[in-house]
Amino acid sequence: MLVVAGCSSDSGGESDADGSSSSPSTAPAPSVTPAKYSGLPDACDTIGEKTVGSLVPKVKNKGGTAARSSDIDTRGSCSWNGLDDKGVKGSQYRWLDVSLMRYDSDVTLGSGAERAGEYYAKEVAGAQGTAGAKSVKSVATAGIGDQATLVTYTLNKTDEDFAYATVVTRAENVVITLTYNGAGYAGAKSPSSADLTKNAEKAAKEAVAAVTAGSEDAPGAGESPKAGSEAPSGSASTKSG
């Protein structure tokens, strides 16, 4: 008897039980919510000259003094200071500083808003932990950006007690840190915490409005952060004026 062995052809693929061929599944590409703001306004333009004039008497430079930045779309800061000298009646010194920090969205690091939230927490902690600060108080503040914290304290410098009010706020993927401080010299009374707080919050609202009005929407999701998107070397909450 002649026995014939059967053979099968190899088509190079696999078949399901019903005879249909299958292919390996493709994993979806990672994605992240796009950052809302893709740029920053000039820090010195975030607070109007009228407001600067009312907060900083005898201001040296109404246009402000900008700090150097390697990437103006990612970070920027500006400060103003002035001394209202009234001779034997005493003098009043004021310092105002605003710092902007923006984060892009990154599939490996998170959305711009999430990354900004982390930096926001660090800025609040930095203000609360200012070296030598006394009578430190913190309170959540409504109506300024998406979230905001006010930190007040006193700090002795040049043999005078300076009063400080720092407002840290986040607007989507941008963090704004505004510090306002002052002192009275030659017997003049130092500013009250209430007055500093009122003025600092007013200026912070202007800065938030400038960010939200002057920044363009990001082009799409999953973009990588720009170089040097970490926290700036000197944040507003740690500047002494």
Salt bridges, closest charged atoms under 4 A:
ASP73 OD2 - LYS226 NZ 3.54
ASP97 OD2 - LYS239 NZ 3.38
ASP104 OD1 - ARG102 NH1 2.45
